[in-house]
Amino acid sequence: MKSVSRVIATTLGLVLLLGVAGQAGAQTATVTLSSQKQYIRGIGGMSHAAWAGDLTAAERTLAFGNADGQLGFSALRIPVSDGSPDSANVATAKAAIAAGAIVLATPWNAVGTMSSSQFSSYATHLNNFVSYMKNQGVNLYAISVQNEPDYASQWLAWTPTLCHDFVLNYGSMITTKLISCESFNYTKSYYDPILNDSAALANVAILGTHLYGTAVSAYPYSLFDSKGAGKERWMTEHYTDSTTDANSWPNALGVATELHHAMVDGQFNLYTWWYIVRSYGPISTNGTVSKRGWCMAQFSKFIRPGFYRVDATASPSSGVYLSAYKSNTDVVVVIVNTNSSTSSLTVSINGSSISSYDRFTTSGSKSLASDGKVTASNGSLTLSLDAQSVTTLHGSGSTTGIGGSTGTGGSTGTGGVVGTGGSGGARNTGGATGTGGAPSTGGATGSGGATSTGGATGSGGTTGSGGARNTGGATGTGGLIGSGGAPSTGGATGSGGQGTGGSSLGSGGSTESDGSVGPGESSAGGGCSCRVDGGRSSSRPLALLSMLGLLAVVCTRRRRR
């Protein structure tokens, strides 16, 4: 009886293990290249020379170059001078444009209090800055109406009505593409009046927003989906954490999760981080790329202007997030694994004949490391994802092609400069956009991303008079976005990870971790809403019963020997 009992117990134990293994086994994601989503205008960050110091020549190359060891940023945000235009940000803007990036500008303070009687002079103020920068060799791609009109204790405040009325009555006079007022937390009341007024909407090219304290559930915008044809959505400023060093892992992985949600849930055409150089930024204060920077580079080096996002299984399993992009010739898939264990994933890419993908990984021990190639058979490939990592797959070959860009007014782009040569990577063959706003048709990034070990950040940092906002408290030892974290209501996240956005707003002037003080800090919030794949095969019980019988036979035969 003891031997029989042992057989039964062993068999049941094996069945239980196989059942668990089946649940933790390879998940499946599908990419549909023919289902085209938004055009990708760019990924980048902010340089504010007066508040944080200008980027050095080396930092500009590191940020906007796309060779090995560089970030490949394709967008730069700069401030509009409060008074007369000045040259503080000209050198960095020219370097960005020379590397193929676009430059957007945002005003903070022009007058003490805004009213409709000042609209005419304000339009002149914006146009004067556009003209000045053009004379300096910087063709601004777009200029904004106002930075954070709804968080304006230390800069110019606008009501939603004023934002709408300026766009309606003076938007057509602005001499470059116009970005709406940029709400600090995507307050839709600043955009609804414009979307609901066809005359106002005709005068604006872009709806811009920030994501401070914004839950992922508030990223989608159905009114824009129904009325914003031909316009773009831009995420023009955010950071996930300003109190934790950018090399802290897995805290730094949070920006990859946010980029995923910004592209997939928010359908943003552009994403710009706050300060490019900072202790918590993509470039550390010692001039090296941080872990947070490498996480951004997993997107920015490969998803170039001219790419489109395509439909894909956004969350194939709990804690795993996937997004996909294409040009006429290239396919890019970015996968974020927030779990503390490895995950196996099968990806089926419909509409591509690409048979091999270069793989790059950033994790606790890797920094945009080249992890060889992944072979696809009939469009399907399987890979194991490193724990707490972001993985990029980049393949070149024929795709189903891309449609025309919706455009935002048809002005010619800034030029598509040929990159400095990623190892093995195709260069951008398209360059400037056409009169319909369409991007280049090539646009492939270098497939040879840098394999850096990740530089340590500097110990200091500039003490600017306008530092970044406080994110509402330091993240805990988990730092990572959990698989279903509840919203944080008091700023500091627990050791299990950030919540889904509910950090409270700072009341002003919290100190950053590198010593600088911001002009009215706010919490970043921005935790993720993790989706769990609840699908289970209805045939699993039958399969387990069949396996039980088979194992019983095997164990019995062994016992008889």
C-alpha positions as CSV (number, residue, x, y, z in Angstrom):
1,M,0.0,0.0,0.0
2,K,2.8,2.4,0.8
3,S,4.2,1.9,-2.7
4,V,0.8,2.4,-4.3
5,S,0.2,5.5,-2.2
6,R,3.6,6.9,-3.2
7,V,2.8,6.4,-6.8
8,I,-0.5,8.2,-6.5
9,A,1.0,11.0,-4.5
10,T,3.9,11.4,-7.0
11,T,1.5,11.4,-9.9
12,L,-0.8,14.0,-8.4
13,G,2.3,16.2,-7.5
14,L,3.5,16.0,-11.0
15,V,0.1,16.9,-12.4
16,L,-0.1,19.9,-10.0
17,L,3.4,21.1,-11.2
18,L,2.4,20.7,-14.8
19,G,-0.8,22.6,-14.2
20,V,1.1,25.5,-12.7
21,A,3.7,25.3,-15.4
22,G,1.0,25.5,-18.0
23,Q,-0.3,28.6,-16.5
24,A,3.1,30.2,-16.4
25,G,4.2,29.0,-19.8
26,A,4.5,30.8,-23.0
27,Q,1.8,33.5,-23.6
28,T,0.9,34.6,-27.1
29,A,0.7,38.1,-28.6
30,T,-0.5,39.0,-32.1
31,V,0.8,41.9,-34.2
32,T,-1.4,43.0,-37.1
33,L,0.7,45.2,-39.4
34,S,-2.3,46.0,-41.7
35,S,-4.1,47.6,-38.7
36,Q,-2.4,51.0,-38.6
37,K,-2.7,53.4,-35.7
38,Q,-1.1,56.8,-35.0
39,Y,1.9,58.2,-36.8
40,I,5.0,58.6,-34.6
41,R,6.3,62.2,-34.7
42,G,9.1,61.8,-32.1
43,I,10.5,60.9,-28.7
44,G,12.7,63.2,-26.7
45,G,13.1,65.6,-23.9
46,M,13.4,69.2,-22.6
47,S,16.3,71.6,-22.4
48,H,15.8,74.8,-20.4
49,A,19.2,76.6,-20.2
50,A,18.0,79.3,-17.8
51,W,16.7,76.8,-15.3
52,A,19.0,73.8,-15.6
53,G,21.9,74.9,-17.7
54,D,22.4,74.2,-21.4
55,L,23.5,70.9,-22.8
56,T,27.1,70.5,-23.6
57,A,28.2,69.6,-27.1
58,A,28.9,66.0,-26.0
59,E,25.5,65.8,-24.3
60,R,23.7,67.0,-27.5
61,T,25.4,64.3,-29.5
62,L,24.6,61.7,-26.9
63,A,20.9,62.8,-26.8
64,F,20.2,63.3,-30.5
65,G,22.7,61.1,-32.3
66,N,21.6,57.5,-33.2
67,A,25.0,55.7,-33.4
68,D,26.0,53.1,-30.9
69,G,25.8,54.4,-27.3
70,Q,23.5,57.3,-28.2
71,L,19.8,57.8,-27.4
72,G,18.4,58.6,-30.8
73,F,16.0,61.3,-29.5
74,S,14.0,62.9,-32.3
75,A,12.3,65.7,-30.5
76,L,13.5,68.7,-28.4
77,R,11.3,71.0,-26.3
78,I,12.6,74.4,-25.3
79,P,11.0,77.4,-23.5
80,V,9.8,80.5,-25.2
81,S,11.7,83.5,-23.8
82,D,9.5,85.4,-21.3
83,G,10.5,88.8,-22.7
84,S,12.5,89.6,-25.8
85,P,13.8,86.5,-27.6
86,D,17.3,85.4,-26.5
87,S,19.9,82.8,-27.7
88,A,20.0,80.7,-24.5
89,N,18.7,77.6,-26.2
90,V,19.8,78.2,-29.7
91,A,22.9,76.0,-29.8
92,T,21.1,72.9,-28.5
93,A,18.1,73.5,-30.8
94,K,20.5,73.8,-33.8
95,A,22.3,70.6,-32.9
96,A,19.0,68.7,-32.5
97,I,17.8,69.9,-35.9
98,A,21.1,69.0,-37.5
99,A,20.7,65.5,-36.1
100,G,17.2,65.2,-37.7
101,A,15.0,66.1,-34.6
102,I,12.1,68.5,-34.5
103,V,12.0,71.4,-32.0
104,L,8.9,72.6,-30.2
105,A,8.7,75.6,-27.9
106,T,6.4,76.4,-24.9
107,P,5.8,79.7,-23.2
108,W,5.7,80.1,-19.4
109,N,5.5,83.8,-18.5
110,A,4.7,86.6,-20.9
111,V,2.3,88.8,-18.9
112,G,1.1,88.8,-15.4
113,T,-2.5,87.9,-16.0
114,M,-4.0,86.8,-19.3
115,S,-7.2,88.4,-20.7
116,S,-8.7,88.5,-24.1
117,S,-7.6,92.1,-24.5
118,Q,-4.0,90.9,-24.6
119,F,-4.5,88.2,-27.3
120,S,-3.2,90.4,-30.1
121,S,0.1,91.3,-28.4
122,Y,0.5,87.7,-27.2
123,A,0.2,86.4,-30.7
124,T,2.9,88.9,-31.7
125,H,5.0,87.7,-28.8
126,L,4.8,84.1,-30.0
127,N,5.5,85.1,-33.7
128,N,8.5,87.2,-32.6
129,F,10.0,84.1,-31.0
130,V,9.4,82.0,-34.1
131,S,11.0,84.6,-36.3
132,Y,14.0,85.1,-34.0
133,M,14.7,81.4,-33.9
134,K,14.4,81.1,-37.6
135,N,16.9,83.8,-38.1
136,Q,19.2,81.9,-35.8
137,G,18.9,78.8,-38.0
138,V,16.2,77.0,-36.0
139,N,12.9,76.4,-37.8
140,L,10.5,75.6,-34.9
141,Y,8.2,72.7,-35.8
142,A,5.5,74.0,-33.4
143,I,4.8,76.5,-30.7
144,S,2.4,76.2,-27.7
145,V,-0.2,78.6,-26.4
146,Q,0.8,78.1,-22.7
147,N,2.5,75.7,-20.3
148,E,0.2,74.2,-17.7
149,P,-2.4,77.0,-17.5
150,D,-4.2,74.9,-14.8
151,Y,-1.1,74.7,-12.6
152,A,0.0,78.3,-12.7
153,S,0.9,79.5,-9.2
154,Q,4.2,80.6,-10.6
155,W,3.5,81.2,-14.2
156,L,0.7,82.5,-16.5
157,A,-2.8,81.1,-15.8
158,W,-5.4,80.6,-18.5
159,T,-9.0,79.4,-18.1
160,P,-10.3,76.8,-20.6
161,T,-12.4,79.6,-22.2
162,L,-9.3,81.8,-22.7
163,C,-7.4,78.8,-24.3
164,H,-10.3,78.2,-26.7
165,D,-10.8,81.8,-27.6
166,F,-7.2,82.5,-28.3
167,V,-7.0,79.5,-30.7
168,L,-10.3,80.5,-32.3
169,N,-9.5,84.2,-32.9
170,Y,-5.7,84.3,-33.2
171,G,-4.5,80.8,-33.9
172,S,-4.5,81.3,-37.7
173,M,-2.1,84.2,-37.2
174,I,0.7,82.0,-35.7
175,T,3.4,81.4,-38.2
176,T,4.2,77.8,-37.4
177,K,2.1,74.9,-36.2
178,L,0.1,75.7,-33.0
179,I,-0.1,73.5,-30.0
180,S,-3.0,74.0,-27.6
181,C,-2.6,75.0,-24.0
182,E,-0.8,72.1,-22.2
183,S,-2.8,70.9,-19.2
184,F,-0.6,69.6,-16.4
185,N,-2.7,66.5,-15.9
186,Y,-4.6,66.0,-19.2
187,T,-7.7,67.9,-18.0
188,K,-10.1,67.4,-20.9
189,S,-12.0,70.6,-20.2
190,Y,-9.1,72.4,-21.8
191,Y,-9.5,70.5,-25.0
192,D,-13.2,69.7,-25.3
193,P,-14.2,73.3,-26.3
194,I,-11.7,73.3,-29.1
195,L,-12.7,69.8,-30.4
196,N,-16.4,70.9,-30.3
197,D,-15.7,74.0,-32.3
198,S,-14.7,73.3,-35.9
199,A,-13.5,76.8,-36.5
200,A,-11.2,76.7,-33.4
201,L,-10.0,73.2,-34.3
202,A,-9.0,74.4,-37.8
203,N,-6.5,76.8,-36.2
204,V,-4.6,74.3,-34.0
205,A,-2.4,71.4,-35.3
206,I,-1.7,69.6,-32.0
207,L,-3.4,69.1,-28.6
208,G,-0.6,69.0,-26.1
209,T,-0.7,67.7,-22.5
210,H,1.3,66.6,-19.5
211,L,0.6,63.5,-17.4
212,Y,1.3,64.6,-13.8
213,G,-1.0,62.7,-11.6
214,T,-2.9,61.3,-14.6
215,A,-4.1,57.7,-14.3
216,V,-3.6,55.5,-17.3
217,S,-7.4,55.1,-17.4
218,A,-7.6,58.8,-18.3
219,Y,-5.1,58.5,-21.3
220,P,-7.8,57.5,-23.9
221,Y,-9.7,60.4,-25.3
222,S,-12.9,59.4,-27.2
223,L,-13.8,63.0,-28.2
224,F,-10.5,63.4,-29.9
225,D,-10.9,60.0,-31.6
226,S,-14.2,61.2,-33.1
227,K,-13.4,64.8,-33.9
228,G,-9.6,65.1,-34.1
229,A,-9.0,63.8,-37.6
230,G,-5.9,65.3,-39.1
231,K,-4.7,66.5,-35.7
232,E,-2.1,65.1,-33.3
233,R,-1.9,64.3,-29.6
234,W,1.4,65.2,-28.0
235,M,2.6,64.3,-24.5
236,T,4.9,67.3,-24.1
237,E,6.2,66.9,-20.5
238,H,6.4,64.4,-17.7
239,Y,8.8,62.4,-15.6
240,T,8.1,59.3,-13.5
241,D,10.2,60.2,-10.5
242,S,12.5,63.1,-9.6
243,T,13.6,61.9,-6.2
244,T,15.3,58.6,-7.2
245,D,18.5,58.3,-9.1
246,A,17.9,57.4,-12.8
247,N,20.2,54.4,-12.4
248,S,18.1,52.9,-9.6
249,W,16.6,49.6,-10.8
250,P,13.8,48.6,-11.3
251,N,12.6,52.1,-10.6
252,A,14.0,53.3,-13.9
253,L,11.9,50.7,-15.8
254,G,8.8,52.8,-15.0
255,V,9.5,55.1,-18.0
256,A,9.3,52.1,-20.4
257,T,5.9,51.2,-18.9
258,E,4.8,54.8,-19.2
259,L,6.0,55.0,-22.8
260,H,4.0,51.9,-23.6
261,H,0.8,53.3,-22.1
262,A,1.4,56.7,-23.8
263,M,1.7,55.1,-27.2
264,V,-1.0,52.4,-26.8
265,D,-3.6,53.8,-24.4
266,G,-3.0,57.5,-25.1
267,Q,-2.2,57.1,-28.8
268,F,0.2,60.0,-28.5
269,N,2.2,60.9,-31.6
270,L,5.0,62.4,-29.5
271,Y,6.5,61.9,-26.1
272,T,9.0,64.3,-24.4
273,W,10.5,63.8,-21.0
274,W,11.2,66.7,-18.7
275,Y,14.9,67.7,-18.3
276,I,17.2,65.6,-20.6
277,V,20.2,66.1,-18.2
278,R,19.4,65.5,-14.6
279,S,20.2,63.0,-11.8
280,Y,16.8,61.5,-12.6
281,G,16.9,62.1,-16.4
282,P,17.9,60.1,-19.4
283,I,21.4,61.6,-19.2
284,S,23.0,61.8,-15.8
285,T,24.8,64.8,-14.5
286,N,28.1,63.2,-15.2
287,G,27.3,63.1,-18.9
288,T,26.5,59.4,-19.3
289,V,23.3,57.7,-20.3
290,S,21.4,56.5,-17.3
291,K,19.3,53.3,-17.0
292,R,16.2,55.4,-17.5
293,G,17.8,56.8,-20.6
294,W,18.5,53.3,-21.9
295,C,14.8,52.4,-21.3
296,M,13.8,55.3,-23.4
297,A,16.3,54.4,-26.1
298,Q,14.6,51.0,-26.4
299,F,11.9,53.0,-28.1
300,S,13.6,56.1,-29.5
301,K,16.5,54.5,-31.3
302,F,14.2,52.2,-33.3
303,I,10.8,53.9,-33.6
304,R,11.9,56.7,-35.8
305,P,9.8,59.6,-37.2
306,G,7.9,58.1,-40.1
307,F,6.9,55.0,-38.3
308,Y,3.3,54.1,-37.4
309,R,2.1,52.2,-34.4
310,V,0.1,49.1,-35.4
311,D,-2.4,47.0,-33.6
312,A,-1.0,44.4,-31.2
313,T,-1.9,42.4,-28.1
314,A,-1.1,45.1,-25.5
315,S,-0.9,42.9,-22.4
316,P,-0.4,39.3,-23.3
317,S,0.0,38.3,-19.7
318,S,0.0,40.0,-16.3
319,G,2.9,42.5,-16.0
320,V,3.9,42.2,-19.6
321,Y,3.2,45.0,-22.1
322,L,3.8,44.9,-25.8
323,S,3.5,47.6,-28.6
324,A,4.5,47.3,-32.3
325,Y,5.4,49.8,-35.0
326,K,6.3,49.7,-38.7
327,S,7.7,51.7,-41.6
328,N,7.6,50.6,-45.2
329,T,10.5,48.3,-44.6
330,D,11.0,47.8,-40.8
331,V,9.0,46.3,-38.0
332,V,9.7,47.1,-34.3
333,V,8.2,45.4,-31.3
334,V,8.9,46.6,-27.8
335,I,8.0,44.4,-24.8
336,V,8.2,45.5,-21.2
337,N,8.3,42.8,-18.5
338,T,7.6,44.3,-15.1
339,N,7.6,40.9,-13.4
340,S,10.5,39.8,-11.1
341,S,10.8,36.5,-13.1
342,T,11.5,35.6,-16.7
343,S,8.5,35.3,-19.0
344,S,8.2,33.3,-22.2
345,L,6.3,34.9,-25.0
346,T,5.3,33.9,-28.5
347,V,4.7,36.8,-31.0
348,S,2.8,36.2,-34.2
349,I,3.4,39.1,-36.7
350,N,0.8,39.1,-39.4
351,G,1.7,40.8,-42.7
352,S,5.5,40.5,-42.7
353,S,8.0,38.3,-44.5
354,I,10.8,39.2,-42.1
355,S,12.5,36.1,-40.9
356,S,15.0,37.4,-38.4
357,Y,14.9,40.2,-35.7
358,D,17.7,41.8,-33.9
359,R,17.1,41.8,-30.2
360,F,18.1,44.4,-27.6
361,T,17.6,44.4,-23.9
362,T,17.8,46.7,-20.9
363,S,17.5,45.1,-17.5
364,G,19.2,45.4,-14.1
365,S,22.4,43.9,-15.7
366,K,22.0,45.0,-19.3
367,S,21.9,48.5,-21.0
368,L,20.6,48.3,-24.5
369,A,22.6,45.1,-24.9
370,S,22.6,43.3,-28.2
371,D,21.1,39.9,-27.4
372,G,21.6,38.3,-30.9
373,K,18.8,37.5,-33.3
374,V,15.4,35.9,-32.9
375,T,14.2,33.8,-35.9
376,A,10.7,34.0,-37.1
377,S,8.9,31.1,-38.9
378,N,5.8,32.0,-40.9
379,G,5.7,35.3,-38.9
380,S,5.9,33.7,-35.5
381,L,8.7,33.8,-33.0
382,T,9.2,32.8,-29.4
383,L,11.5,34.4,-26.9
384,S,12.2,34.5,-23.1
385,L,12.0,37.9,-21.5
386,D,14.5,38.8,-18.9
387,A,13.0,39.6,-15.5
388,Q,12.2,43.3,-15.0
389,S,13.3,44.3,-18.5
390,V,12.4,46.0,-21.7
391,T,13.1,44.2,-25.0
392,T,13.1,45.6,-28.5
393,L,12.9,43.4,-31.6
394,H,13.9,45.2,-34.9
395,G,13.6,43.5,-38.2
396,S,14.0,44.8,-41.8
397,G,12.2,43.5,-44.8
398,S,8.9,43.8,-46.6
399,T,5.8,44.8,-44.7
400,T,2.3,45.5,-45.9
401,G,3.2,49.1,-46.3
402,I,2.0,52.3,-44.7
403,G,-0.8,54.7,-45.5
404,G,-0.4,58.4,-45.8
405,S,0.1,60.5,-42.6
406,T,-2.9,62.4,-41.4
407,G,-0.6,65.4,-41.2
408,T,-1.1,68.5,-39.1
409,G,-1.2,71.2,-41.6
410,G,1.2,70.1,-44.2
411,S,4.3,72.1,-43.6
412,T,7.6,70.6,-44.6
413,G,9.5,68.9,-41.9
414,T,13.0,69.6,-40.6
415,G,14.9,67.3,-42.7
416,G,15.7,63.6,-41.9
417,V,19.4,63.9,-41.5
418,V,21.3,60.7,-42.1
419,G,22.4,59.1,-38.8
420,T,26.0,58.7,-37.9
421,G,25.8,55.0,-38.4
422,G,24.4,52.4,-36.0
423,S,26.1,49.1,-36.5
424,G,24.2,47.3,-39.2
425,G,21.4,49.8,-39.1
426,A,19.6,51.2,-42.1
427,R,19.7,55.0,-42.3
428,N,16.8,57.2,-42.7
429,T,16.1,57.4,-46.5
430,G,13.2,59.7,-46.3
431,G,14.2,63.0,-44.7
432,A,11.7,65.8,-44.9
433,T,8.0,65.4,-44.7
434,G,5.8,66.3,-47.6
435,T,3.1,68.8,-47.9
436,G,0.5,66.5,-46.4
437,G,2.6,66.0,-43.3
438,A,3.7,62.6,-44.4
439,P,7.0,61.3,-43.0
440,S,9.9,59.6,-44.6
441,T,9.2,56.2,-46.1
442,G,12.4,54.6,-44.9
443,G,13.1,55.8,-41.4
444,A,14.8,52.7,-40.1
445,T,17.0,53.0,-37.1
446,G,20.4,51.4,-36.7
447,S,19.9,47.8,-35.6
448,G,23.1,47.8,-33.6
449,G,22.2,49.5,-30.3
450,A,24.9,50.2,-27.8
451,T,25.8,47.7,-25.3
452,S,26.8,50.0,-22.4
453,T,26.9,48.9,-18.9
454,G,25.1,52.0,-17.7
455,G,26.9,55.0,-16.3
456,A,26.5,56.1,-12.7
457,T,25.0,59.4,-12.2
458,G,26.8,62.4,-10.8
459,S,26.5,63.2,-7.2
460,G,25.4,66.8,-7.6
461,G,23.4,68.4,-10.3
462,T,22.6,72.0,-11.2
463,T,20.6,74.0,-8.8
464,G,18.3,75.8,-11.2
465,S,15.7,78.3,-10.2
466,G,13.1,76.3,-12.0
467,G,13.7,72.7,-11.2
468,A,11.4,69.8,-11.9
469,R,8.4,68.9,-10.0
470,N,8.4,66.5,-7.1
471,T,6.7,63.2,-7.9
472,G,5.0,63.0,-4.5
473,G,7.6,61.1,-2.6
474,A,10.3,58.6,-3.1
475,T,9.4,55.2,-4.5
476,G,10.0,52.2,-2.4
477,T,12.3,49.3,-2.8
478,G,10.0,47.8,-5.4
479,G,9.8,50.9,-7.5
480,L,8.3,48.9,-10.3
481,I,4.8,49.2,-11.4
482,G,3.0,46.3,-9.9
483,S,0.5,43.9,-11.5
484,G,-2.6,45.6,-10.3
485,G,-1.2,48.2,-7.8
486,A,-3.9,50.3,-6.1
487,P,-3.6,54.1,-6.6
488,S,-1.4,55.8,-4.1
489,T,-3.1,58.5,-2.2
490,G,-0.2,59.9,-0.3
491,G,2.7,60.3,-2.5
492,A,5.2,57.6,-1.5
493,T,4.9,54.3,-3.2
494,G,5.2,51.1,-1.3
495,S,7.7,48.4,-1.7
496,G,5.4,46.7,-4.1
497,G,5.5,49.4,-6.7
498,Q,3.8,52.5,-7.9
499,G,0.0,52.7,-8.0
500,T,-2.2,53.9,-10.8
501,G,-1.7,57.5,-10.6
502,G,-3.3,58.9,-7.5
503,S,-0.4,60.8,-6.0
504,S,-1.3,64.1,-4.4
505,L,-0.1,67.3,-5.7
506,G,2.7,69.2,-4.0
507,S,1.9,72.6,-2.8
508,G,5.0,74.2,-4.0
509,G,8.8,74.1,-4.1
510,S,9.7,70.6,-3.0
511,T,13.4,69.8,-3.3
512,E,14.7,67.5,-5.9
513,S,17.1,64.7,-5.1
514,D,19.9,66.6,-6.8
515,G,19.5,69.7,-4.8
516,S,17.4,71.9,-7.2
517,V,14.1,73.4,-6.3
518,G,11.2,73.5,-8.7
519,P,8.8,76.4,-9.4
520,G,5.7,74.8,-7.9
521,E,6.1,71.1,-7.7
522,S,3.5,68.5,-8.5
523,S,3.4,64.8,-8.1
524,A,4.0,62.6,-11.1
525,G,1.6,59.8,-10.2
526,G,1.6,57.8,-13.4
527,G,1.4,54.2,-12.0
528,C,0.2,51.6,-14.5
529,S,-3.1,49.7,-14.7
530,C,-1.9,46.2,-15.2
531,R,-4.2,43.9,-17.2
532,V,-4.4,40.2,-16.4
533,D,-5.0,37.8,-19.2
534,G,-7.9,35.7,-17.8
535,G,-8.2,33.5,-20.8
536,R,-7.9,29.8,-20.0
537,S,-8.3,26.8,-22.3
538,S,-11.5,24.9,-21.6
539,S,-9.7,21.7,-22.6
540,R,-7.1,21.9,-19.7
541,P,-9.1,19.7,-17.3
542,L,-9.4,17.0,-19.9
543,A,-5.7,17.3,-20.7
544,L,-4.7,17.0,-17.0
545,L,-6.9,14.0,-16.5
546,S,-5.3,12.3,-19.5
547,M,-1.9,13.2,-18.2
548,L,-2.8,11.8,-14.8
549,G,-3.6,8.4,-16.4
550,L,-0.4,8.4,-18.4
551,L,1.7,9.3,-15.4
552,A,0.0,6.6,-13.3
553,V,0.9,4.0,-15.9
554,V,4.5,5.2,-16.1
555,C,5.0,5.2,-12.3
556,T,3.3,1.8,-12.0
557,R,5.5,0.3,-14.6
558,R,8.6,1.6,-12.9
559,R,7.4,0.3,-9.6
560,R,6.9,-3.2,-11.1
561,R,10.5,-3.2,-12.3
